[in-house]
Each structure stands twice: as structure tokens, then as C-alpha cells.
Amino acid sequence: MSYVVFARKYRPQTFADVVAQDHVTRTLGNALAHDRIASGYLFCGPRGTGKTTVARILAKAINCINGPTATPCGECPACVEIVAGSSLDVLEVDAASNTGVDDIRTLRENVRYLPTRGKKRIYIIDEVHRLSGSAFDALLKTLEEPPPHVMFIFATTEPLKVPETILSRTQRFDFRRVSVADLAKHLKNIAANEHLQVEDAAVTLIARKADGGVRDALSLLDQIAAFCGDKITEPDVVSALRLVDRQVLAEFVEGVGASDRARTLAVVRKVIESGVDPTDFVDELLEHLRTLMILRATPNADDLVHLTGPEATEFRRQAEYFSLGDILRLMRMAGDLHQDLKSGLDQRLMLEVTAVKMAELESTVRLEDVLAMLANSGALPSSGGLPTSGAEPNLFGGSGQKKNDSFPAQRPVASPTPTEAGTPLRSVNFAQLKAGWESYLMYLKNQSQMLASQIRMAELRDLKDNQISMAFLRSGEVSRQLVQKQDNMNLILRSLREHFKSNLTIRFEVDTERDYAQAETEVNSVTTADTRKLVEHSPRLKMLMDMVDGEIIGVKKNNNSRQDKDSKEFADG
């Protein structure tokens, strides 16, 4: 027996099998139960959502030997012939290839004939919007007053192109895109029937790629099963469908957030060299930015983004890099790039130009924030109005003297405080802070090597509202007290603001849950190749590198117990 693809093998045969179109199947089921069957139906919706499938099920429900019924038997000759596509009473017409008025005239001639086996003669016209204007006109009279044994079912993906005269003669049903959750559940059931082991992340990725279409989702699953075999993982889906890896998108967004032009250009090079279509990359980037926008705009957005636990944590971390205005501007730039890629110019060049523009994007500053800062510094009156002087304008065309009792005396403009002088109104996000942290420590080292060494022993935890949160580990209380001395804090704040060109503050705390020995254990679990993470996880290693002005050139595992003991004593002491 020849192989049957999933899209045909698992095509619904009853209303109960249709995925996520309950508003349609329930209405049609009730109409059949109460014998309220219309002479014309119009099924609208995106591709792959079940329009033609529901039309065939409706035809079976009417012509079944037990019909009209909402649950056709599927075994009688009428049902079998409709499923096989050989029924003489259910005729499917492709309007894309039968667009002329002559084709409709032939159809009008045939509607006079009675059904051969079933109760009605049913015409299913797919993509009905492709009919010509004269063909629609020829259909009007027959559609309005058809013979009692005839029924029309129209299907279209573009209902706006269907004339109002047709719409007014039919009952319209709008099929909606299937949600990612419903599609993922459906795919899991099919995978279980086919004895396929599919990771949840892989199923979710396929459902997202299908864009709400059940047929597309089944075709993708069929294709990936042929590529991977019985076990399907998320990397397999990315490789089989030539998708953009989420890690690549995250790296690009982090480069943009950190204003790191070199990093964003490196991602573009990786995308081009991997053979991914630049248009697909931009589509995925827009979807990625959409998720960030929703998370930034709505506190509880789990029902809008459909992310797993680790994915939600990672996306929320990235969302903190930008304000909502920044994300909207980035989406606008990505949308413009999507159009530019169709212009015929060098696609790599367009990607690189936009990547640099995104990395160079300045943070969005609200006008209200600017006015509030000016008011706080004394540049504006406390009432928020602009300072005025001279004569008060006369509404009747003359001029008059300003009344002292009507306007408060103008306050003198206060000079900025020493910590604010020369500091532009600029916010820094966590990605920018991490990207520039090593260069800042080198900048601080030139002013105080001791403070630079002490700060290296603390972990960079968070950045919110331009306040940096850092934590020493359990035995770092002495270091915390040292850096929090007034003179030392003044030097740290001044160097932060000079280096990052932003009015930053910093807060130190002690993490009583972790000590330096635990940090060293975490370092040992990091892969040898990632030396940057070695430094991030080991405050002691940070301090040693700063003291000797060194760098890591390799990692060698040593099981010498005495050396491990000495390392622990050094970390604790």
C-alpha cells in the first residue's frame, strides 16, 4: 500500500475531529439536528484551517443514509464515495481554474438534475473569490432561488474580494487560526499514534512555524519525521526546516542591547554563511521583538506568547534591556528592512547596515522625563510651566503690565550638582553594562587598583532604573564595608558616570546563600572552551587576573587534593 501523508491520513472525518473551530462545527451540528439547513454557505479563513474539510463533512452529514445528522456514519456508500472524492452528488469545483462565465453557465445547466444517491446535490466551490465579475453575476439568480435538491458551499481565503451580492445570499462562517497550544496538542496526539518521540520544545516550534494552519503543521511534522526518524528534537527541527536558531536571535538582540556593533555584524555573518534566507531571519527577528514588546507592555502575558519556563525567563531578561519605545523603534526598522530585502539590492549589505543602525540606536527618552529632570534641577518652575517675563499680553489687542499677584516670582536656575555635571540624560541597560564592565574596571584600576580588585570579587546581579546591584559572597562582608566607605563610594560613582556617560548608582549586598567554595565548584562545571564564563563565575579568579594583569590562555583540570585544599583556604580567607 502506498504511503499516505499525515495531512491526508489525519484529515477530520466528523465535526468532533475538527481542531479549534468549535464556533463553526457547533452551529452546523445544531442546524442539522433541527433541520435548518441553508441553501448556501460561505467558509472564510486562512489556509489550512479546515474550510474544505468541514464542507466535505457537511456534505456527508446531509447525504449520509442516516442524515441529515451531525454524526455521519462514514460507512454507507454515500459517505465512502464522498471521502474517496468519487461521489456524483458532491462536486468540487476549483474556481481558480474555472473562472469564466461559461463555466458557471454549465454549472447552472447541471443543477437541474436530481441527486443519484444522496438527498442533495452539493457544489463545493473552492477559492470562490477567483471567479470573474460576470461569473458572479451569472451565479446570483441560481444562488438566491436554487432548486430544493441543490446546495452551494463556497470557500475562500479572501472574503473581501467576494461581492456583497454573494455575501447576502449565504451564511458566512469565519475560520480562525489555530492557537499554538491547540496545534501542539494535536501534533502530540498524532506523534503518539505514529510512535514518534517528539520533544515538547520541538512540537512548540513546529506549531509556531505552521502559523495557525493545521495542514501546514501536519506537513511539517511529516517532513521532519522523514529527516529525523522516530526521535525528534528541537535542533532537528531547526536543521530540517532551515530555521533561525533562537540562540542566534538572542545573541543578535543582546548585541543590539549592548550597542555592540561588532557582535551584531558577527551574527549577520553567521546567518549568511549558514545559508538561512535573510527574509526568514528578519521574519523571525520580528517575531522575537514582538514577544519582547508584549512582555514589556503586559506584566502577565503568558497567554499571548506561549513560552516554556526557561524561554520565558530568557525573554524577560532580554526585555529588560529596552524600553517599550526602543522595541517599537526596532520593530519599525526590522519592518523597513523586510521591504528593502525585496528591492533587489545586496541582501547581506542591507542586513549589515540595519544591524549597525540598530546597535547605534539611542535609548528612547520621554518628554515628561526631560521636563521632570529640568524641573528638579531648577531649570523650570516647579509648576511645570515655562518661565515668563515682560509685559502680559492683552487679549483685546493691547499690552498691559504683568501683575505680580498673578504669577509667582521666577526661581533662579540652580546649577547642576557635581555628580550630575556633564552627565547626559541617558539610561543604560544590563546588556550595555555587561558589555562595558571589563573596560570600566580597567578605567577604575587606573584610579584605584584596590577598589578595582575588590569590585571584581563581587557578582554583577542586576540593573534597574540605572541602579546597579552587586553581591559579594558569604565571606565578603569586609570587602562590602570597604567599598562602601564614603570616599570609596564617591570615587566609584564618579568613575561609573564618567565611563558610562550616565547617572548611575550602585548598591552592594552580601549573598549569604553562596560562598566562594561553591563559586569555584560552579567554575569546574563550566566547559573548558568558555573561558569568559570562567571569569564571570569566579570572583577569586577575577581578582587574580586583575592583580597580575593576565588573561586565560587555557584550562587544565587538576585532581590534586592538596591544591584544591589550598584553593579553598585562599577563597575562604
C-alpha positions as CSV (number, residue, x, y, z in Angstrom):
1,M,0.0,0.0,0.0
2,S,1.3,3.4,-0.9
3,Y,2.3,5.9,1.8
4,V,-0.3,8.4,2.9
5,V,0.9,11.7,4.1
6,F,-0.2,12.9,7.5
7,A,-2.2,15.8,6.1
8,R,-4.5,13.3,4.3
9,K,-4.2,10.4,6.8
10,Y,-5.4,12.5,9.7
11,R,-7.9,14.7,7.9
12,P,-11.0,15.0,10.2
13,Q,-14.0,12.9,9.2
14,T,-16.5,14.2,11.7
15,F,-17.2,17.6,13.3
16,A,-15.7,16.4,16.6
17,D,-12.4,15.8,14.9
18,V,-12.0,19.4,13.6
19,V,-9.4,21.3,15.6
20,A,-10.3,24.5,17.3
21,Q,-13.2,25.5,15.1
22,D,-16.0,24.9,17.7
23,H,-17.9,28.0,16.8
24,V,-18.4,26.6,13.3
25,T,-19.0,22.9,14.0
26,R,-21.4,23.6,16.8
27,T,-23.6,25.9,14.7
28,L,-23.6,23.4,11.8
29,G,-24.3,20.5,14.1
30,N,-27.3,22.3,15.7
31,A,-28.6,23.3,12.2
32,L,-28.5,19.7,11.1
33,A,-30.2,18.5,14.3
34,H,-33.1,21.0,13.9
35,D,-33.3,20.6,10.1
36,R,-32.4,24.3,9.5
37,I,-30.1,23.7,6.5
38,A,-29.4,26.7,4.3
39,S,-29.0,26.7,0.6
40,G,-25.7,28.5,0.6
41,Y,-22.7,28.7,2.9
42,L,-19.5,30.8,2.7
43,F,-16.5,29.5,4.7
44,C,-13.7,32.1,5.1
45,G,-10.3,31.9,6.8
46,P,-6.6,31.4,6.4
47,R,-5.2,28.3,4.5
48,G,-5.1,25.0,6.3
49,T,-7.8,25.8,8.9
50,G,-10.4,23.3,7.7
51,K,-12.7,25.1,5.3
52,T,-12.8,22.4,2.6
53,T,-12.7,19.6,5.2
54,V,-15.7,21.0,7.0
55,A,-17.5,21.4,3.7
56,R,-17.0,17.6,3.0
57,I,-18.1,16.7,6.5
58,L,-21.2,18.8,6.0
59,A,-21.9,17.0,2.7
60,K,-21.5,13.7,4.4
61,A,-23.8,14.8,7.2
62,I,-26.5,15.7,4.7
63,N,-26.2,12.7,2.3
64,C,-25.5,10.0,4.8
65,I,-28.0,7.2,4.9
66,N,-28.9,8.3,8.4
67,G,-28.9,12.0,7.5
68,P,-29.3,14.8,7.9
69,T,-27.2,14.1,11.1
70,A,-24.4,15.8,12.9
71,T,-22.6,12.4,13.2
72,P,-22.4,10.8,9.7
73,C,-21.7,7.0,9.9
74,G,-18.7,7.1,7.4
75,E,-19.6,3.6,6.3
76,C,-22.6,3.9,4.0
77,P,-22.0,4.2,0.2
78,A,-22.7,7.9,0.2
79,C,-20.1,8.6,2.9
80,V,-17.5,6.3,1.4
81,E,-17.9,7.9,-2.0
82,I,-17.6,11.5,-0.6
83,V,-14.4,10.6,1.3
84,A,-12.9,9.0,-1.9
85,G,-13.9,12.0,-4.0
86,S,-15.9,9.9,-6.4
87,S,-19.5,10.9,-5.4
88,L,-21.6,12.2,-8.3
89,D,-23.8,14.2,-5.8
90,V,-20.9,16.2,-4.3
91,L,-19.0,18.1,-6.9
92,E,-15.8,20.1,-6.0
93,V,-15.0,23.0,-8.3
94,D,-11.7,24.9,-8.3
95,A,-12.7,28.5,-9.0
96,A,-9.0,29.3,-9.8
97,S,-9.2,27.3,-13.0
98,N,-12.9,27.7,-13.7
99,T,-13.2,31.5,-13.6
100,G,-15.3,32.2,-16.6
101,V,-18.9,32.9,-17.1
102,D,-19.2,29.8,-19.4
103,D,-18.1,27.5,-16.5
104,I,-20.9,29.0,-14.3
105,R,-23.4,28.6,-17.1
106,T,-22.5,24.9,-17.4
107,L,-23.0,24.6,-13.6
108,R,-26.4,26.3,-13.9
109,E,-27.4,23.7,-16.5
110,N,-26.4,20.8,-14.3
111,V,-28.2,21.9,-11.2
112,R,-31.5,20.8,-12.8
113,Y,-30.5,17.2,-12.4
114,L,-31.6,15.3,-9.3
115,P,-29.0,13.6,-7.0
116,T,-28.2,10.0,-7.9
117,R,-27.9,8.5,-4.4
118,G,-27.9,11.2,-1.7
119,K,-30.6,13.7,-0.6
120,K,-29.0,16.8,-2.1
121,R,-26.7,17.7,-4.9
122,I,-23.9,19.7,-3.3
123,Y,-21.4,22.1,-5.1
124,I,-18.2,22.9,-3.2
125,I,-16.5,25.9,-4.9
126,D,-13.0,26.4,-3.6
127,E,-11.3,29.8,-3.8
128,V,-14.5,31.4,-4.9
129,H,-13.1,34.9,-4.9
130,R,-11.2,34.0,-8.1
131,L,-14.4,34.0,-10.2
132,S,-14.8,36.8,-12.6
133,G,-17.4,39.5,-12.1
134,S,-19.5,38.2,-14.9
135,A,-19.3,34.7,-13.5
136,F,-20.6,36.0,-10.1
137,D,-23.4,37.8,-11.9
138,A,-24.4,34.5,-13.7
139,L,-24.5,32.7,-10.3
140,L,-26.7,35.2,-8.5
141,K,-30.1,34.0,-9.6
142,T,-29.4,30.3,-9.1
143,L,-27.8,31.0,-5.7
144,E,-30.8,33.1,-4.5
145,E,-33.5,30.6,-5.6
146,P,-31.8,27.2,-6.1
147,P,-33.8,24.0,-6.6
148,P,-34.7,22.3,-3.4
149,H,-32.2,19.5,-4.1
150,V,-29.2,21.8,-4.5
151,M,-26.8,23.4,-2.0
152,F,-23.7,25.6,-2.5
153,I,-20.7,25.7,-0.2
154,F,-18.1,28.4,-1.0
155,A,-14.6,28.5,0.5
156,T,-12.2,31.5,0.3
157,T,-9.1,32.9,1.9
158,E,-10.0,36.4,0.8
159,P,-13.6,37.2,1.7
160,L,-13.2,40.9,0.9
161,K,-13.0,40.0,-2.8
162,V,-16.4,38.3,-2.7
163,P,-19.2,40.7,-3.9
164,E,-21.8,41.8,-1.4
165,T,-24.5,40.3,-3.5
166,I,-23.0,36.8,-2.9
167,L,-22.4,37.5,0.8
168,S,-26.0,38.5,1.3
169,R,-27.2,35.2,-0.2
170,T,-25.1,32.9,2.0
171,Q,-24.4,32.1,5.7
172,R,-20.9,33.2,6.4
173,F,-18.6,31.3,8.8
174,D,-15.1,32.6,9.7
175,F,-12.5,30.0,10.4
176,R,-9.7,31.3,12.7
177,R,-6.1,30.4,13.0
178,V,-5.4,27.6,15.4
179,S,-3.5,28.6,18.5
180,V,0.0,27.3,19.2
181,A,-1.3,25.4,22.3
182,D,-4.1,23.6,20.3
183,L,-1.8,22.8,17.4
184,A,0.9,21.4,19.8
185,K,-1.7,19.2,21.5
186,H,-2.9,17.9,18.1
187,L,0.6,17.2,16.9
188,K,1.4,15.3,20.2
189,N,-1.6,13.0,19.6
190,I,-0.6,12.3,16.1
191,A,3.1,11.7,17.1
192,A,1.9,9.2,19.7
193,N,-0.2,7.4,17.1
194,E,2.8,7.3,14.8
195,H,5.1,6.1,17.6
196,L,7.3,9.2,17.3
197,Q,9.2,10.6,20.3
198,V,9.0,14.4,20.0
199,E,10.3,16.9,22.5
200,D,7.9,19.5,23.8
201,A,10.1,22.3,22.5
202,A,10.2,20.7,19.0
203,V,6.4,20.4,18.9
204,T,6.0,24.0,20.0
205,L,8.5,25.2,17.3
206,I,6.6,23.3,14.6
207,A,3.3,24.8,15.8
208,R,4.7,28.3,15.7
209,K,6.1,27.7,12.2
210,A,2.7,26.5,10.9
211,D,1.3,29.9,11.7
212,G,-2.2,28.6,12.7
213,G,-2.6,26.2,9.9
214,V,-3.3,22.5,10.8
215,R,-2.5,21.3,7.3
216,D,0.9,23.1,7.4
217,A,1.7,21.7,10.8
218,L,1.0,18.1,9.7
219,S,3.1,18.6,6.5
220,L,6.0,20.0,8.6
221,L,5.8,17.1,11.1
222,D,5.7,14.6,8.2
223,Q,8.8,16.3,6.6
224,I,10.7,16.3,9.9
225,A,9.9,12.7,10.7
226,A,11.4,11.7,7.3
227,F,14.5,13.8,8.2
228,C,15.0,12.6,11.9
229,G,13.3,9.2,12.2
230,D,11.5,8.2,15.3
231,K,13.1,10.8,17.7
232,I,12.6,14.5,17.0
233,T,14.5,17.2,18.9
234,E,14.4,21.0,18.7
235,P,17.8,21.2,16.9
236,D,16.5,18.6,14.4
237,V,13.5,20.9,13.6
238,V,15.8,23.9,13.2
239,S,18.1,22.0,10.9
240,A,15.4,20.3,8.9
241,L,13.4,23.4,8.2
242,R,16.4,25.8,7.9
243,L,15.0,27.9,10.7
244,V,16.9,30.6,12.6
245,D,18.1,29.2,15.9
246,R,16.7,31.2,18.9
247,Q,20.1,31.4,20.3
248,V,21.2,33.3,17.2
249,L,18.3,35.7,17.7
250,A,19.1,36.1,21.3
251,E,22.7,36.9,20.6
252,F,21.7,39.5,18.0
253,V,19.3,41.2,20.4
254,E,21.9,41.2,23.2
255,G,24.4,42.8,20.8
256,V,21.8,45.5,19.9
257,G,21.0,46.0,23.6
258,A,24.7,46.3,24.4
259,S,25.3,48.7,21.4
260,D,27.9,46.2,20.3
261,R,28.3,46.7,16.5
262,A,30.9,44.0,16.1
263,R,28.7,41.4,17.8
264,T,25.6,42.2,15.6
265,L,27.8,42.1,12.4
266,A,29.2,38.7,13.5
267,V,25.6,37.4,13.9
268,V,24.8,38.6,10.4
269,R,27.8,36.8,9.0
270,K,26.8,33.6,10.8
271,V,23.3,33.9,9.3
272,I,24.6,34.4,5.8
273,E,27.2,31.7,6.0
274,S,24.7,29.2,7.4
275,G,22.5,29.5,4.3
276,V,19.4,30.9,6.1
277,D,17.3,33.1,3.9
278,P,17.7,36.8,5.1
279,T,14.0,37.3,4.8
280,D,13.3,34.4,7.1
281,F,15.8,35.8,9.6
282,V,14.0,39.1,9.6
283,D,10.6,37.4,10.0
284,E,12.0,35.5,13.0
285,L,13.5,38.7,14.4
286,L,10.2,40.5,14.1
287,E,8.5,37.6,16.0
288,H,11.3,37.8,18.6
289,L,10.8,41.5,19.0
290,R,7.0,41.1,19.2
291,T,7.5,38.7,22.2
292,L,9.7,41.3,23.9
293,M,7.2,44.0,23.2
294,I,4.4,42.0,24.7
295,L,6.4,41.1,27.8
296,R,7.4,44.7,28.2
297,A,3.9,46.1,27.7
298,T,2.0,43.5,29.7
299,P,3.0,42.1,33.1
300,N,1.1,38.8,32.7
301,A,1.4,37.8,29.0
302,D,1.7,34.0,29.2
303,D,-1.5,33.5,27.2
304,L,-0.1,35.8,24.4
305,V,3.4,34.5,23.9
306,H,3.2,30.7,24.6
307,L,6.7,30.3,26.1
308,T,8.1,27.5,28.2
309,G,9.5,28.2,31.6
310,P,13.2,28.6,30.6
311,E,12.2,30.5,27.4
312,A,10.0,32.9,29.4
313,T,12.9,33.6,31.8
314,E,15.3,34.3,29.0
315,F,12.8,36.6,27.1
316,R,12.0,38.6,30.3
317,R,15.7,39.1,30.8
318,Q,16.1,40.4,27.3
319,A,13.1,42.6,27.6
320,E,14.8,44.5,30.5
321,Y,17.4,45.7,28.0
322,F,15.0,48.0,26.3
323,S,12.2,50.4,27.0
324,L,8.9,49.8,25.2
325,G,9.7,52.8,22.9
326,D,13.0,51.2,22.0
327,I,11.4,47.9,21.0
328,L,8.8,49.6,18.8
329,R,11.5,51.6,17.0
330,L,13.5,48.4,16.5
331,M,10.4,46.7,15.1
332,R,9.9,49.6,12.7
333,M,13.5,49.2,11.5
334,A,13.1,45.5,11.0
335,G,9.8,46.0,9.1
336,D,11.6,48.5,6.8
337,L,14.4,46.0,6.3
338,H,11.8,43.4,5.3
339,Q,10.7,45.6,2.5
340,D,14.2,46.6,1.5
341,L,15.2,43.0,1.0
342,K,12.7,42.7,-1.8
343,S,14.3,45.6,-3.7
344,G,16.9,43.5,-5.4
345,L,19.9,45.1,-3.6
346,D,22.6,43.1,-1.9
347,Q,20.8,41.4,1.0
348,R,23.9,41.0,3.1
349,L,24.6,44.7,2.8
350,M,21.1,45.6,3.8
351,L,21.3,43.3,6.8
352,E,24.6,44.7,7.9
353,V,23.5,48.3,7.6
354,T,20.4,47.7,9.6
355,A,22.3,45.8,12.3
356,V,24.7,48.7,12.8
357,K,21.8,51.2,12.8
358,M,20.1,49.1,15.5
359,A,23.2,48.9,17.6
360,E,23.6,52.6,17.3
361,L,20.0,53.3,18.3
362,E,19.9,55.7,21.3
363,S,17.5,54.9,24.1
364,T,14.1,56.5,24.0
365,V,13.6,59.4,26.4
366,R,10.1,60.5,27.2
367,L,9.4,64.3,27.1
368,E,7.8,64.1,30.5
369,D,11.0,62.7,31.9
370,V,13.0,65.5,30.4
371,L,10.7,68.1,31.8
372,A,10.7,66.5,35.2
373,M,14.5,66.4,35.3
374,L,14.7,70.1,34.3
375,A,12.1,71.0,37.0
376,N,14.1,69.1,39.6
377,S,17.3,70.9,38.6
378,G,15.6,74.3,38.8
379,A,15.7,75.0,35.1
380,L,11.8,75.1,35.1
381,P,9.4,76.4,37.7
382,S,8.0,73.7,39.9
383,S,4.6,74.1,38.4
384,G,6.0,72.7,35.1
385,G,5.3,75.9,33.1
386,L,7.9,77.9,31.2
387,P,9.4,81.0,32.8
388,T,7.9,84.2,31.6
389,S,9.0,87.8,31.8
390,G,8.0,91.2,30.4
391,A,4.5,92.6,29.8
392,E,1.4,90.4,30.0
393,P,-0.3,90.1,26.6
394,N,-3.7,91.8,26.3
395,L,-6.4,89.6,24.8
396,F,-8.1,92.6,23.2
397,G,-5.0,93.6,21.2
398,G,-3.2,95.9,23.6
399,S,-0.5,95.2,26.1
400,G,-0.5,95.6,29.8
401,Q,1.8,95.3,32.8
402,K,2.2,91.8,34.3
403,K,0.5,91.5,37.6
404,N,2.8,90.4,40.4
405,D,0.0,88.7,42.3
406,S,-1.0,86.6,39.3
407,F,2.4,84.9,38.6
408,P,4.9,83.6,41.1
409,A,8.3,85.1,41.1
410,Q,10.7,83.2,38.8
411,R,13.1,81.0,40.7
412,P,16.8,81.3,40.0
413,V,18.1,78.5,37.9
414,A,20.1,76.1,40.0
415,S,23.4,74.8,38.8
416,P,23.7,71.0,38.4
417,T,25.2,69.1,41.3
418,P,28.8,67.9,40.9
419,T,27.7,64.3,40.2
420,E,25.3,65.4,37.5
421,A,27.5,67.9,35.8
422,G,28.5,66.7,32.3
423,T,26.3,63.6,32.7
424,P,23.8,63.3,29.7
425,L,20.3,62.1,30.2
426,R,20.9,58.5,29.2
427,S,19.7,55.2,30.6
428,V,22.0,52.1,30.5
429,N,20.6,48.6,30.2
430,F,22.0,45.4,31.6
431,A,23.4,44.2,28.3
432,Q,25.3,47.5,27.8
433,L,26.6,47.3,31.4
434,K,27.9,43.8,31.0
435,A,29.5,44.6,27.6
436,G,31.3,47.6,29.1
437,W,32.1,46.2,32.6
438,E,35.6,44.9,31.9
439,S,36.6,48.2,30.3
440,Y,35.1,50.1,33.3
441,L,37.2,48.0,35.7
442,M,40.3,48.8,33.8
443,Y,39.3,52.5,33.9
444,L,38.7,52.3,37.7
445,K,42.0,50.4,38.1
446,N,43.9,53.5,36.8
447,Q,42.4,55.5,39.6
448,S,42.4,52.8,42.4
449,Q,43.8,49.3,41.9
450,M,42.5,48.3,45.3
451,L,38.9,49.2,44.5
452,A,39.0,47.6,41.1
453,S,40.2,44.3,42.7
454,Q,37.5,44.4,45.4
455,I,34.7,45.1,42.9
456,R,36.0,42.2,40.8
457,M,35.2,39.9,43.7
458,A,31.5,40.9,43.6
459,E,28.9,39.4,41.2
460,L,27.1,41.7,38.8
461,R,23.4,40.8,39.5
462,D,21.0,43.3,38.1
463,L,20.4,46.8,36.7
464,K,17.1,48.6,37.2
465,D,16.4,52.3,36.9
466,N,20.1,53.0,36.4
467,Q,20.9,51.4,39.8
468,I,23.5,48.5,39.7
469,S,23.1,45.6,42.1
470,M,26.2,43.7,43.1
471,A,26.7,41.0,45.6
472,F,29.7,39.7,47.5
473,L,29.6,36.1,48.5
474,R,29.2,34.9,52.1
475,S,32.7,35.7,53.3
476,G,32.8,39.1,51.6
477,E,31.4,41.3,54.3
478,V,34.7,43.0,54.9
479,S,35.0,43.8,51.2
480,R,31.5,45.3,51.2
481,Q,32.3,47.6,54.1
482,L,35.5,48.7,52.4
483,V,33.9,49.7,49.1
484,Q,31.0,51.4,50.9
485,K,33.2,53.9,52.7
486,Q,32.2,57.4,51.7
487,D,35.4,58.3,49.9
488,N,35.5,55.0,48.0
489,M,31.8,55.2,47.1
490,N,32.3,58.7,45.7
491,L,35.2,57.5,43.6
492,I,33.2,54.5,42.3
493,L,30.1,56.6,41.4
494,R,32.2,59.3,39.7
495,S,34.1,56.7,37.7
496,L,30.9,54.9,36.7
497,R,29.3,58.1,35.5
498,E,32.4,59.2,33.6
499,H,32.8,55.8,31.9
500,F,29.2,55.0,31.0
501,K,28.1,58.6,30.5
502,S,25.1,58.0,32.6
503,N,23.9,59.0,36.1
504,L,24.4,55.5,37.5
505,T,24.2,54.5,41.2
506,I,25.4,51.2,42.7
507,R,24.2,49.0,45.6
508,F,26.3,46.3,47.3
509,E,25.0,43.4,49.3
510,V,26.2,40.1,50.7
511,D,24.8,36.8,49.4
512,T,24.6,34.6,52.5
513,E,23.4,31.6,50.4
514,R,26.7,31.1,48.4
515,D,30.3,31.2,49.3
516,Y,33.5,31.3,47.3
517,A,34.0,27.5,47.5
518,Q,30.6,27.0,45.8
519,A,31.5,29.5,43.2
520,E,34.7,27.5,42.5
521,T,32.6,24.3,42.1
522,E,30.4,26.1,39.6
523,V,33.5,27.1,37.7
524,N,34.6,23.5,37.4
525,S,31.3,22.6,35.7
526,V,31.8,25.2,33.0
527,T,33.2,23.9,29.8
528,T,36.8,24.4,29.0
529,A,36.1,26.4,25.9
530,D,34.1,29.1,27.5
531,T,36.8,31.0,29.4
532,R,34.6,34.1,29.6
533,K,32.2,32.2,31.9
534,L,35.1,31.0,34.0
535,V,35.9,34.6,34.9
536,E,32.2,35.5,35.4
537,H,31.7,32.7,37.9
538,S,34.8,33.1,39.9
539,P,35.4,36.3,41.9
540,R,38.7,35.0,43.1
541,L,39.9,34.4,39.5
542,K,38.8,38.0,38.6
543,M,40.9,39.4,41.4
544,L,43.9,37.3,40.5
545,M,43.8,38.3,36.8
546,D,43.5,42.0,37.8
547,M,46.5,41.7,40.2
548,V,48.8,40.2,37.6
549,D,47.1,41.9,34.6
550,G,46.8,38.5,33.0
551,E,44.5,36.5,30.7
552,I,43.3,32.9,30.4
553,I,45.0,31.0,27.6
554,G,43.8,27.5,28.6
555,V,42.1,25.4,31.2
556,K,43.6,22.3,32.7
557,K,41.8,20.0,35.2
558,N,43.9,19.1,38.3
559,N,42.8,16.5,40.8
560,N,45.5,17.2,43.3
561,S,43.6,17.3,46.6
562,R,46.3,19.4,48.3
563,Q,45.9,22.1,45.6
564,D,42.2,22.0,45.9
565,K,42.5,22.5,49.7
566,D,44.9,25.4,49.3
567,S,42.5,27.0,46.8
568,K,39.6,26.6,49.2
569,E,41.6,28.1,52.1
570,F,42.6,31.1,49.8
571,A,38.9,31.6,48.8
572,D,37.7,31.4,52.4
573,G,40.5,33.7,53.7
